[in-house]
Amino acid sequence: MLEIEQLHVGYGKVIVVRGLTISVPSGSIVALLGPNGAGKTTSVRAIFGLLPCVSGSIKLSGSLINGMTTDRVIKKGMGLVPQGRELFPDLSVLDNLLLGAYTVANKQAVRVALERVLHYFPRLSERRKQAAGSLSGGEQQMLALGRALMASPSMLVLDEPSIGLAPMVIDTVFGIIARINKEQKVSILIAEQNARQALRIADYAYVLEGGCQLAEGTPAKLMEDDAIRAAYLGTETSA
């Protein structure tokens, strides 16, 4: 579904991500792990055309998307849940959701997508007339995820979905992400600091440090690596 090869990305002359090579097979959940400043968000921004690529390639379903504008990338079937959610706080929950379908011309498709999103997030249905800025952090994250789903993407990218959330809320959000992957067959890339939580639902993971790939493998393989476990997973060893 998504193939990135030898991607170099930076800000001006400063290269932040060097040689990123990852693959997200169709229907899978892949995690891009690393501490703050590792280059995860920079990589996500490059995928969506928000930062230019210095070199390397990004392919979606075999088609090169390097250099495309963000709206064209979304029309190709990509959905983004950005770090910090980036909602419109003064608009209602419903209006925020509908903005996620701005590339969809078919009104019936929008209605179907809205029903599906509210099925996954019943709290949003209860609060559809509320201003987005009045929601709790967990509800705002659900709204950001629901907004990305409104265009019925085949590939969904989430940037730090756990940030600022309480542990119980994180469990709920990641549980919904796993459900969406299983039931809607949406391929998912999660850029995440919370390695333990991401590895609970991921099929495969890549570890970034200082803009370079440090390791990759299945969750089980990474859990067996003492250095990875000590650096990213703490002392608990259960997955």
BELLIN-V789930 format. One record per pair of residues at least 4 apart in sequence whose C-alpha atoms are under 8 Angstrom apart, sorted by sequence separation. I is the first residue (numbers start at 1). J is the second residue. If there is no record, write none. Layout:
I&J, I&J
This chain:
10&14, 11&15, 24&28, 34&38, 39&43, 40&44, 41&45, 42&46, 43&47, 44&48, 45&49, 46&50, 59&63, 60&64, 68&72, 69&73, 70&74, 71&75, 72&76, 73&77, 74&78, 81&85, 82&86, 91&95, 92&96, 93&97, 94&98, 95&99, 96&100, 97&101, 98&102, 106&110, 107&111, 108&112, 109&113, 110&114, 111&115, 112&116, 113&117, 114&118, 115&119, 116&120, 117&121, 118&122, 121&125, 122&126, 123&127, 124&128, 130&134, 131&135, 135&139, 136&140, 137&141, 138&142, 139&143, 140&144, 141&145, 142&146, 143&147, 144&148, 145&149, 146&150, 147&151, 148&152, 149&153, 165&169, 166&170, 167&171, 168&172, 169&173, 170&174, 171&175, 172&176, 173&177, 174&178, 175&179, 176&180, 177&181, 178&182, 179&183, 180&184, 181&185, 182&186, 194&198, 195&199, 196&200, 197&201, 198&202, 199&203, 208&212, 209&213, 217&221, 218&222, 219&223, 220&224, 221&225, 225&229, 226&230, 227&231, 228&232, 229&233, 230&234, 233&237, 10&15, 11&16, 24&29, 34&39, 45&50, 46&51, 59&64, 60&65, 68&73, 73&78, 74&79, 91&96, 104&109, 118&123, 130&135, 135&140, 148&153, 165&170, 179&184, 180&185, 181&186, 199&204, 208&213, 209&214, 217&222, 223&228, 224&229, 228&233, 229&234, 230&235, 9&15, 10&16, 24&30, 34&40, 45&51, 46&52, 58&64, 59&65, 104&110, 118&124, 180&186, 181&187, 192&198, 199&205, 207&213, 208&214, 216&222, 222&228, 223&229, 229&235, 8&15, 9&16, 10&17, 33&40, 46&53, 57&64, 58&65, 59&66, 118&125, 133&140, 181&188, 206&213, 207&214, 208&215, 222&229, 8&16, 9&17, 32&40, 57&65, 58&66, 65&73, 88&96, 132&140, 148&156, 162&170, 190&198, 206&214, 207&215, 229&237, 8&17, 9&18, 42&51, 57&66, 87&96, 101&110, 206&215, 207&216, 7&17, 8&18, 206&216, 7&18, 8&19, 47&58, 162&173, 205&216, 206&217, 6&18, 7&19, 8&20, 98&110, 204&216, 205&217, 6&19, 7&20, 53&66, 204&217, 205&218, 5&19, 6&20, 7&21, 53&67, 204&218, 205&219, 223&237, 5&20, 6&21, 52&67, 124&139, 203&218, 204&219, 4&20, 5&21, 60&76, 98&114, 123&139, 203&219, 223&239, 4&21, 5&22, 49&66, 97&114, 202&219, 3&21, 4&22, 47&65, 49&67, 124&142, 3&22, 4&23, 47&66, 49&68, 50&69, 124&143, 200&219, 220&239, 3&23, 48&68, 49&69, 50&70, 141&161, 199&219, 219&239, 2&23, 3&24, 48&69, 49&70, 121&142, 1&23, 2&24, 17&39, 48&70, 1&24, 2&25, 16&39, 174&197, 178&201, 1&25, 2&26, 49&73, 174&198, 1&26, 17&42, 48&73, 121&146, 16&42, 17&43, 48&74, 171&197, 137&164, 138&165, 174&201, 75&103, 118&146, 137&165, 74&103, 117&146, 161&190, 156&186, 158&188, 160&190, 162&192, 93&124, 138&169, 142&173, 154&185, 155&186, 156&187, 157&188, 158&189, 159&190, 160&191, 161&192, 10&42, 71&103, 117&149, 138&170, 141&173, 154&186, 155&187, 156&188, 157&189, 158&190, 159&191, 160&192, 162&194, 9&42, 117&150, 153&186, 154&187, 155&188, 156&189, 157&190, 158&191, 159&192, 160&193, 9&43, 93&127, 94&128, 155&189, 157&191, 93&128, 94&129, 138&173, 92&128, 93&129, 96&132, 113&149, 114&150, 196&232, 9&46, 19&56, 92&129, 93&130, 113&150, 195&232, 196&233, 92&130, 93&131, 113&151, 194&232, 195&233, 92&131, 93&132, 113&152, 200&239, 11&51, 91&131, 92&132, 110&150, 199&239, 10&51, 90&131, 91&132, 110&151, 9&51, 10&52, 41&83, 89&131, 90&132, 9&52, 10&53, 89&132, 90&133, 196&239, 9&53, 10&54, 88&132, 89&133, 8&53, 9&54, 87&132, 88&133, 89&134, 7&53, 8&54, 9&55, 87&133, 97&143, 101&147, 7&54, 8&55, 96&143, 100&147, 104&151, 7&55, 8&56, 99&147, 100&148, 103&151, 6&55, 7&56, 97&146, 98&147, 100&149, 101&150, 102&151, 6&56, 7&57, 93&143, 97&147, 100&150, 101&151, 5&56, 6&57, 7&58, 96&147, 100&151, 4&56, 5&57, 98&150, 4&57, 5&58, 87&140, 97&150, 3&57, 4&58, 3&58, 4&59, 85&140, 2&58, 3&59, 85&141, 120&176, 2&59, 3&60, 87&144, 1&59, 2&60, 86&144, 1&60, 2&61, 3&62, 85&144, 1&61, 2&62, 1&62, 82&144, 81&144, 81&145, 81&148, 80&148, 79&148, 79&149, 79&151, 77&151, 79&153, 77&152, 78&153, 79&154, 81&156, 83&158, 77&153, 78&154, 79&155, 80&156, 81&157, 82&158, 83&159, 77&154, 78&155, 79&156, 80&157, 81&158, 82&159, 83&160, 77&155, 78&156, 79&157, 80&158, 81&159, 82&160, 83&161, 74&153, 78&157, 80&159, 84&163, 81&161, 83&163, 44&157, 44&159, 41&159, 40&159, 44&191, 41&191, 40&191, 29&181, 40&192, 2&155, 28&181, 1&155, 27&181, 27&182, 32&189, 36&193, 27&185, 28&186, 29&187, 30&188, 31&189, 32&190, 33&191, 34&192, 35&193, 27&186, 28&187, 29&188, 30&189, 31&190, 32&191, 33&192, 34&193, 26&186, 27&187, 28&188, 29&189, 30&190, 31&191, 32&192, 33&193, 26&187, 27&188, 29&190, 31&192, 33&194, 34&195, 25&187, 33&195, 24&187, 24&188, 24&189, 31&198, 31&199, 40&208, 39&208, 38&208, 39&209, 31&202, 38&209, 39&210, 40&211, 29&201, 30&202, 33&205, 38&210, 39&211, 29&202, 30&203, 31&204, 32&205, 33&206, 34&207, 35&208, 37&210, 38&211, 28&202, 29&203, 30&204, 31&205, 32&206, 33&207, 34&208, 35&209, 37&211, 38&212, 28&203, 29&204, 30&205, 31&206, 32&207, 33&208, 34&209, 30&206, 32&208, 22&206, 1&187, 20&212, 17&210, 18&211, 19&212, 20&213, 16&210, 17&211, 18&212, 19&213, 16&211, 17&212, 34&232
